[in-house]
Amino acid sequence: MKIVVAPDSFKGSLDAVEAAHAIGRGVKKAVPDAEILLFPMADGGEGTVEALVMATGGRKFETTVTGPLGDPVTAYFGCLGDGTTCVIEMAAASGIRLIPQHRLNPLLATTYGTGELIKQALDHGFRKFVVGIGGSATNDGGAGMLQALGLRFFDSQGRSVGWGGSKLKEIHTIKWEKWDERLKDCEFIIANDVTNPLLGPEGASHVYGPQKGATPEMVEVLEENMKHWADLIHQVTGIRTHDLPGAGAGGGIGAAFAAFLPVKFSRGIEIVIEHSDLKQALRGAVLVITGEGRVDHQTTSGKAPLGVAQEARKHNVPVIVLAGGVGEGIDALYSYGVTSVLSMVDGPMSLDKAMEQAAALLEKKAEQVVRTFMAGRNQVLDGRQ
């Protein structure tokens, strides 16, 4: 009997590998003789490098880059098992997890470190990239990344412009003479789980700015600055990113990739599934368990549990989604192949305690779910239903 375990991370408590092992332990308690296959997933945010490196038998490179607020941070990028494809996650260099809650400020945060990761990968000889752009702390439209790759920005007085969402409106002139020429020989596949445009009520500033520490007043400033940046990009490159689907991802870094680099956008979970053996593992499986920290209406926009469910549906395998928290809008998931959505928290509990005990709670819930599933399955097989 084969049971596939394919969760994303439970942010703030368990990475995808830890979550997979916790669920696997619960399954083993319920069905000791089951064949349990673990597939840690990711959708372009934190954990994308780990998932792809693990799935393909690749390796990770650790390095130091500029963090989102300008401080040095330890980051990493990966090489897939093919030896030629580099995988980078924006969250490692410019991620929200790198900043304490009280210091979050998208007016100041920069994507410069993400550009440094790309540059270091170029130095290692890589020319093919998979880049996950979820989990950022930034709202600078990717300007910082472009600065790290050699673009120089000047204001109307010819003065150099610094980093962060607050500086975008100051940019008047872009100079290319230090642009890294190796980039023209590169291929970038952007792993992304959102389709938000750059501007407007569904854009980077309005939707994601508040999650990154922006007050309502800051959101309006960020939106105005981003509008100036989008207009300048259009003027310089001829590419209109204002309402381009996906341009608002990663605090607008999607727009920078679309306008300045040879790029193709793809759902992050589809990239991870494509590079793993999940499709093969689903053949003959009796159950799939997936999950993430919170499951709600946003899950249907391309999050990992949705992608896993869609793949499992092709093989007629039931899918159970386990979550730290369950919000509104989950009914839509049932039309994509999800059988049930359950919280791993059974009773009243503080968020801090739930996160602290996440592994144990997930293990217990997985055991309960599989015991219930097996009881129903055995009744069917015995002809009692």
C-alpha positions as CSV (number, residue, x, y, z in Angstrom):
1,M,0.0,0.0,0.0
2,K,1.5,3.3,-1.1
3,I,0.8,6.7,0.6
4,V,2.3,9.9,-0.8
5,V,3.2,12.7,1.5
6,A,3.8,16.0,-0.3
7,P,3.4,19.1,1.9
8,D,4.7,22.7,1.5
9,S,6.3,24.4,4.5
10,F,4.3,25.5,7.6
11,K,5.8,28.9,7.7
12,G,7.2,30.0,11.0
13,S,7.3,26.5,12.4
14,L,8.3,23.7,9.9
15,D,10.0,23.7,6.6
16,A,8.6,21.3,4.0
17,V,11.1,18.6,4.8
18,E,10.2,18.7,8.5
19,A,6.5,18.8,7.7
20,A,6.9,15.7,5.4
21,H,8.7,13.7,8.0
22,A,6.1,14.7,10.7
23,I,3.2,13.5,8.5
24,G,5.2,10.4,7.5
25,R,5.6,9.5,11.2
26,G,1.9,9.8,11.8
27,V,1.1,7.7,8.7
28,K,3.5,5.0,9.9
29,K,1.8,4.8,13.3
30,A,-1.6,4.2,11.5
31,V,-0.3,1.8,8.8
32,P,3.0,0.4,9.9
33,D,3.5,-1.7,6.7
34,A,2.6,1.1,4.3
35,E,5.1,2.3,1.6
36,I,5.4,6.0,2.5
37,L,6.9,8.3,-0.1
38,L,8.0,11.8,1.0
39,F,8.0,14.7,-1.5
40,P,8.7,18.1,0.2
41,M,7.0,20.7,-2.0
42,A,7.4,24.5,-2.7
43,D,5.6,27.0,-4.9
44,G,8.3,29.6,-5.5
45,G,8.7,30.9,-1.9
46,E,10.8,29.8,0.9
47,G,11.9,26.1,0.5
48,T,12.0,26.2,-3.3
49,V,15.8,25.6,-3.4
50,E,15.6,22.8,-0.9
51,A,12.7,21.1,-2.7
52,L,14.3,21.2,-6.1
53,V,17.8,20.3,-4.9
54,M,16.4,17.3,-2.9
55,A,14.2,16.2,-5.7
56,T,17.0,16.1,-8.3
57,G,20.0,15.1,-6.2
58,G,21.6,18.5,-6.6
59,R,23.6,20.6,-4.2
60,K,23.5,23.9,-2.3
61,F,26.0,26.8,-2.2
62,E,26.1,29.0,0.9
63,T,27.2,32.6,0.6
64,T,26.8,36.1,2.1
65,V,24.8,38.8,0.4
66,T,23.1,42.1,1.2
67,G,19.9,41.5,3.2
68,P,16.6,43.4,2.7
69,L,17.6,46.2,5.0
70,G,21.2,46.4,3.9
71,D,22.8,44.2,6.5
72,P,24.8,41.2,5.5
73,V,22.9,37.9,5.6
74,T,23.8,34.3,5.0
75,A,22.0,33.1,1.9
76,Y,22.3,30.2,-0.6
77,F,21.5,29.1,-4.1
78,G,21.3,25.6,-5.5
79,C,22.4,23.5,-8.5
80,L,19.9,20.9,-9.8
81,G,21.0,17.4,-10.4
82,D,21.6,18.1,-14.1
83,G,24.7,20.2,-13.1
84,T,23.7,23.1,-15.3
85,T,20.5,24.6,-13.8
86,C,20.8,27.1,-10.9
87,V,17.9,27.5,-8.6
88,I,17.5,30.7,-6.5
89,E,14.8,31.7,-4.1
90,M,14.3,35.4,-3.4
91,A,13.3,34.6,0.2
92,A,16.9,33.6,0.9
93,A,18.3,37.0,0.2
94,S,15.4,39.4,0.4
95,G,12.9,37.5,2.4
96,I,10.4,38.7,5.0
97,R,11.7,36.0,7.4
98,L,15.1,37.9,7.5
99,I,13.6,40.9,9.3
100,P,12.1,41.1,12.8
101,Q,8.4,42.1,12.7
102,H,9.0,45.5,14.3
103,R,11.6,46.4,11.6
104,L,9.5,45.5,8.5
105,N,9.5,48.5,6.1
106,P,8.9,48.1,2.4
107,L,9.9,51.8,1.9
108,L,13.4,50.7,2.8
109,A,13.7,47.0,1.8
110,T,15.7,46.2,-1.2
111,T,16.1,43.2,-3.6
112,Y,19.8,44.0,-4.0
113,G,20.8,40.7,-2.4
114,T,18.7,38.7,-4.9
115,G,20.7,40.3,-7.7
116,E,23.9,39.4,-5.8
117,L,22.8,35.8,-5.8
118,I,22.3,35.8,-9.5
119,K,25.7,37.5,-10.0
120,Q,27.5,34.9,-7.9
121,A,25.7,32.1,-9.8
122,L,27.0,33.7,-13.0
123,D,30.5,33.6,-11.6
124,H,30.0,29.9,-11.0
125,G,29.2,29.5,-14.7
126,F,25.5,29.1,-14.6
127,R,23.4,30.5,-17.4
128,K,20.1,28.7,-16.8
129,F,18.1,29.7,-13.8
130,V,14.9,28.8,-11.9
131,V,14.1,31.8,-9.6
132,G,11.4,31.6,-6.9
133,I,10.1,35.1,-6.1
134,G,7.7,34.4,-3.2
135,G,8.2,35.4,0.4
136,S,9.9,38.8,-0.1
137,A,10.0,41.7,2.3
138,T,10.3,44.2,-0.5
139,N,8.3,46.5,-2.7
140,D,11.0,48.0,-4.8
141,G,9.9,46.7,-8.2
142,G,13.1,44.7,-8.5
143,A,15.2,47.9,-8.8
144,G,17.6,46.7,-6.2
145,M,18.2,43.4,-8.1
146,L,18.9,45.4,-11.3
147,Q,21.4,47.6,-9.5
148,A,23.3,44.6,-8.3
149,L,23.4,43.3,-11.9
150,G,24.9,46.6,-13.1
151,L,22.2,49.1,-13.9
152,R,22.8,52.5,-12.4
153,F,20.0,54.9,-11.5
154,F,20.2,58.7,-11.2
155,D,17.8,61.4,-10.2
156,S,17.0,64.6,-12.2
157,Q,20.1,66.3,-10.7
158,G,22.4,63.4,-11.8
159,R,22.8,62.1,-8.3
160,S,22.9,58.3,-7.7
161,V,19.7,56.8,-6.3
162,G,19.7,54.4,-3.4
163,W,17.6,51.4,-2.4
164,G,14.0,50.7,-1.5
165,G,10.5,51.4,-2.5
166,S,10.8,55.0,-1.2
167,K,13.5,55.7,-3.9
168,L,11.7,54.6,-7.0
169,K,10.1,58.0,-7.7
170,E,13.5,59.6,-7.6
171,I,14.8,57.6,-10.6
172,H,15.1,59.8,-13.7
173,T,17.8,58.2,-15.7
174,I,19.0,54.6,-16.2
175,K,22.6,53.9,-17.3
176,W,23.6,50.6,-18.8
177,E,27.4,50.7,-19.2
178,K,28.0,48.4,-16.2
179,W,25.2,46.0,-17.0
180,D,26.4,42.4,-16.8
181,E,26.7,41.3,-20.4
182,R,26.6,37.6,-19.4
183,L,22.9,38.0,-18.8
184,K,22.1,38.1,-22.5
185,D,23.1,34.5,-22.8
186,C,20.9,33.4,-19.8
187,E,17.5,31.8,-19.5
188,F,15.3,32.6,-16.5
189,I,12.3,30.6,-15.5
190,I,10.4,32.5,-12.8
191,A,8.6,30.2,-10.3
192,N,5.6,32.2,-9.1
193,D,2.4,31.4,-7.3
194,V,0.5,34.7,-7.9
195,T,-0.8,36.6,-11.0
196,N,-1.2,40.0,-9.5
197,P,-0.4,43.0,-11.8
198,L,2.1,45.6,-10.7
199,L,-0.3,48.4,-10.0
200,G,-3.9,48.9,-8.8
201,P,-6.0,47.5,-6.1
202,E,-4.8,44.0,-6.8
203,G,-1.2,45.1,-7.3
204,A,2.0,44.7,-5.3
205,S,1.6,47.7,-3.0
206,H,-2.0,47.3,-2.1
207,V,-2.2,43.6,-1.7
208,Y,1.2,42.7,-0.3
209,G,2.5,46.0,1.1
210,P,0.5,45.7,4.4
211,Q,1.8,42.2,4.9
212,K,5.3,43.7,4.7
213,G,4.7,46.4,7.3
214,A,3.2,49.2,5.2
215,T,0.6,51.4,6.8
216,P,-2.3,52.7,4.7
217,E,-0.4,55.9,4.1
218,M,2.7,54.0,3.1
219,V,0.7,51.9,0.7
220,E,-0.3,55.1,-1.2
221,V,3.3,56.3,-1.4
222,L,4.5,52.9,-2.6
223,E,1.8,52.8,-5.2
224,E,2.7,56.3,-6.5
225,N,6.4,55.4,-6.6
226,M,5.7,52.1,-8.4
227,K,3.6,53.9,-11.0
228,H,6.6,56.2,-11.7
229,W,8.8,53.1,-12.0
230,A,6.4,51.3,-14.3
231,D,6.2,54.4,-16.5
232,L,10.0,54.6,-16.7
233,I,10.4,50.9,-17.5
234,H,7.9,51.4,-20.4
235,Q,9.8,54.5,-21.6
236,V,13.2,52.7,-21.5
237,T,12.3,49.2,-22.6
238,G,9.0,49.6,-24.5
239,I,7.5,46.9,-22.2
240,R,4.3,47.8,-20.3
241,T,4.3,46.1,-16.9
242,H,1.6,48.2,-15.2
243,D,-1.1,45.5,-15.6
244,L,1.0,42.5,-16.6
245,P,-0.1,39.3,-14.8
246,G,2.6,38.3,-12.3
247,A,4.4,41.6,-12.5
248,G,3.4,42.4,-9.0
249,A,4.9,39.2,-7.5
250,G,7.8,39.6,-5.1
251,G,7.1,43.2,-4.5
252,G,7.2,44.0,-8.2
253,I,10.3,42.1,-9.0
254,G,8.2,40.2,-11.6
255,A,8.1,43.4,-13.6
256,A,11.9,43.8,-13.5
257,F,12.4,40.3,-14.8
258,A,9.8,40.7,-17.5
259,A,11.3,44.0,-18.8
260,F,15.0,43.5,-18.4
261,L,15.8,39.8,-18.6
262,P,15.1,36.8,-20.9
263,V,12.4,35.2,-18.9
264,K,9.5,32.8,-18.9
265,F,6.9,32.7,-16.0
266,S,5.6,29.4,-14.6
267,R,3.7,28.3,-11.6
268,G,6.2,27.4,-8.9
269,I,4.5,24.2,-7.8
270,E,4.5,23.0,-11.4
271,I,8.2,23.4,-11.7
272,V,8.8,21.5,-8.5
273,I,6.5,18.7,-9.6
274,E,8.1,18.5,-13.0
275,H,11.6,18.1,-11.5
276,S,10.5,15.5,-8.9
277,D,9.3,11.9,-9.2
278,L,5.8,12.8,-7.8
279,K,4.0,11.9,-11.0
280,Q,5.5,8.4,-11.0
281,A,4.9,8.0,-7.3
282,L,1.2,8.8,-7.7
283,R,0.7,5.7,-9.9
284,G,-0.8,3.1,-7.7
285,A,-1.0,5.3,-4.6
286,V,-4.1,5.0,-2.4
287,L,-3.9,8.4,-0.7
288,V,-2.0,11.7,-0.9
289,I,-1.5,14.0,2.1
290,T,-0.4,17.5,1.4
291,G,-0.7,20.8,3.3
292,E,0.7,24.2,4.4
293,G,0.6,26.7,7.2
294,R,-2.7,28.3,6.1
295,V,-5.3,27.1,3.6
296,D,-7.9,29.6,2.4
297,H,-9.1,31.2,-0.8
298,Q,-5.5,32.1,-1.8
299,T,-4.6,28.4,-2.0
300,T,-6.5,28.1,-5.3
301,S,-4.3,30.8,-6.9
302,G,-1.5,28.2,-7.4
303,K,-0.2,27.2,-4.0
304,A,1.5,23.9,-3.5
305,P,-1.6,21.9,-2.1
306,L,-3.6,22.9,-5.2
307,G,-0.9,21.7,-7.6
308,V,-0.5,18.4,-5.8
309,A,-4.2,17.9,-5.8
310,Q,-4.5,18.6,-9.5
311,E,-1.7,16.1,-10.3
312,A,-3.3,13.5,-8.0
313,R,-6.6,13.9,-9.6
314,K,-5.2,12.7,-12.9
315,H,-4.5,9.4,-11.2
316,N,-7.8,9.3,-9.3
317,V,-6.0,9.4,-5.9
318,P,-7.9,11.1,-3.0
319,V,-6.1,14.1,-1.4
320,I,-6.3,15.3,2.2
321,V,-5.0,18.7,3.0
322,L,-3.6,19.4,6.5
323,A,-3.2,23.0,7.6
324,G,-2.2,25.0,10.6
325,G,-5.1,27.3,10.0
326,V,-8.2,27.0,7.7
327,G,-9.7,30.2,6.4
328,E,-12.6,31.1,4.2
329,G,-13.0,30.1,0.5
330,I,-11.7,26.5,0.8
331,D,-14.8,25.0,-0.9
332,A,-13.3,25.9,-4.3
333,L,-10.5,23.4,-3.6
334,Y,-13.0,20.5,-3.8
335,S,-13.5,21.0,-7.5
336,Y,-9.7,20.6,-8.0
337,G,-9.4,17.2,-6.6
338,V,-9.2,17.8,-2.8
339,T,-11.2,15.4,-0.8
340,S,-10.9,17.1,2.6
341,V,-9.2,20.0,4.4
342,L,-8.5,19.7,8.1
343,S,-6.7,21.8,10.7
344,M,-4.0,20.1,12.7
345,V,-5.2,22.0,15.8
346,D,-8.2,20.2,17.4
347,G,-9.0,22.5,20.3
348,P,-8.4,26.0,21.7
349,M,-4.7,26.9,21.5
350,S,-2.6,30.0,21.1
351,L,-0.8,30.6,17.8
352,D,2.6,30.6,19.6
353,K,1.8,27.2,21.2
354,A,0.5,25.7,18.0
355,M,3.7,26.8,16.1
356,E,5.9,25.5,18.9
357,Q,4.1,22.1,18.8
358,A,3.6,22.0,15.1
359,A,5.5,18.8,14.4
360,A,3.7,16.8,17.1
361,L,0.3,18.2,16.1
362,L,0.9,17.4,12.5
363,E,2.0,13.9,13.3
364,K,-1.0,13.3,15.5
365,K,-3.5,14.7,12.9
366,A,-1.9,12.6,10.1
367,E,-2.3,9.4,12.2
368,Q,-6.0,10.2,12.9
369,V,-6.7,11.0,9.3
370,V,-5.1,7.8,8.0
371,R,-6.8,5.6,10.6
372,T,-10.2,7.1,9.6
373,F,-9.3,6.7,5.9
374,M,-8.2,3.1,6.3
375,A,-11.3,2.2,8.3
376,G,-13.6,3.4,5.5
377,R,-11.4,1.8,2.9
378,N,-11.5,-1.6,4.6
379,Q,-15.3,-1.4,4.9
380,V,-15.5,-0.9,1.2
381,L,-13.1,-3.7,0.4
382,D,-15.0,-6.0,2.8
383,G,-18.2,-5.3,0.9
384,R,-19.9,-3.8,3.9
385,Q,-20.8,-0.6,2.0
